[in-house]
Amino acid sequence: MDGELRKNNTALIVAHAHAAHEADHQDTAPAGGIGSGAGACSLPGQQGGGGPSPSGGALAGYVFVAYSSVAVHIGKLVVAPEWRRMGVGALLMQEVLLSAAVPPRRCMAATLYVSPANALALRLYSRLGFADDGVLHDYYGRGRHAAKMALDLGEWRERQQQQP
């Protein structure tokens, strides 16, 4: 995977949980000398009940993306089980969409494939503005199809600018 990350058209964005009491912070600068734009999102150390982060500074999630001249494709979004339903996936996806929609990339669209059985992921992508864009038959194996989803990043940028 290290060779893939060295290409200019791929990126890995990671979310780490930190035990310190800090506000959300996002950093998209290249990390570890990887020139493709590996980045990190830090998560606050306190959860709803005020207890310590469940991962104690561990990896909370990551997203792997590939860019073309006009689009970003979300290849994989993973959130650790103890961080699911806490906004980690949304944070990572927002970071991807923002980095793709603004200079220097200025992508026009975002695409992804998801299992129709993954209701949580479908709900997240729909909330972000992704729409159905067809079916990939047998994508996950014989009889296991993938839903194709797409997002117009121009429209997404406009919605972001209208939010307070």
N, C-alpha and C positions, 0 to 999 in steps of 0.2 A: 504494500500500500504506500510506502514511503516514496517510491518512484512516481506513483500517480499524483501524489500531493505536490511534487516538484513541477508538474505541468502547470502552465498558467491558466488552464481552463477548469481546474478543479479546486475545491476548498473543503476543509473540514472545520466546522464551528462547534465548539465544545462548551458545555455548561458545567461548571464546578460549583459545589456547595461549600461555602466557607462558614466556619463557626463564629467569626467575628460579627458584631452588630453593625452591619453596613447597609447602605441603600443599594438597590439594583445598580449594577455597573456593567456596561458592555464595552468590549475592546475588540476591534476587528483588525488590529495591526497584525502583521505576520508574526507567528510564534515559532520559537525554536529554529529560526533560520529557514523555515519552509517558505519558499517564495510565492506560493499560490494564494496566500491569504488565509491561512489557518488562523482562527480567532478564538476568543473565549468570551463567555458570558458568566459573570459571577452572580450567584444567587444569595439572597439574604440568609443569615444563619438562624433566624427565628421563624417558626411556622405558626399557624393559627393560634395554638395554645401557648405560645411563648417558650416552648422547649427548644433544645438544641436541634441542629439540622440532622435528619436521619442518616445522612451519608458521612457526616463528620469531615467534610472537605473532599469527599470522594467524587468521582464522576457522576453527574446527575443526568447527563444526556449529551447527544451529539447529532449533528446532521451533516451528511455528505452530499455535495452538490457538484454539478458539472455545468459549465457555461458554454454557450455558443455565441456567435455575434449578435443574436437577436433574442435569446431565451436562456433561462436557467432551468435545469432539470434537477428536482430534489430526488436523489437516488435512494437515500435511506435516512429516516428519522428514528432515533432510538432514545427512549427515556427509561432510566432505571425504575424498577417497580415501586420502590419507596418514594419516588418523586412524581409518579403519575397523578394526574388530576390536580396538580399544584401550579400549573401555568408554565412549566418548563418547555413543553413542546411548542406552545404559543410563542414564548420568548425566543426560542431558537428559530422558528419560522419567520417571525417578524425581523430578526437579524438578517436572515437570508434574503427576504423580499426587499428590505431596505438596501442592502449592499448591491443587489441586482438592479434596482430601479434607479439609482442615482449615478452620477458620473464617478468613475470613468466608464462603467459598464453600460448603463442605460438600456438594459434589456427590455424588450417589449412584452414578454410573456414569461410565466412560470408554469412548469408542468410537473406532474408526478403520477405514479401508479400506486394503487392501494387495493388491498383485498376488500371486496364488498362485505365480508364478514367482520371487518374491523370498524365497528360502529363508533368508537371513540375517535379514531383518526378521521373518519368521514365527517363527523360533527365538527372537529377542529378545522379541517380544510374548508368546509362550507362556511363556518364563521369568518374565516379569513377572506372569503370571496371566491374560492375555487368553484368551478362548475363542472358538471359531467361533460366528458369529451369523448365518450366511446368506451369500448371494451377491448381488452387484449385477451383473446381466447388462449387458454392453456398456459398463461404466463407463469403461474406458480407450479405447473405440472399438469398432467392430464386431467381435464375436468375442473381445474382450479383457475379461474379467470381473474383478471385485474381490471379494476375500474380506472380509466384514464381521466385525469382531472386537469383543468387548465385555468389560469388566472391572467387577465389582461392587466399588466403592471401599470399602464397609463391610467386606467380607471382606479386602480389601487392607490396610486400616488395622489390622485385627486381626492379620494376619500380620506386619506391620511392628512392632507392639508386642511380639510374641512373640520377635522376633529379639534376640540379645544386643547 
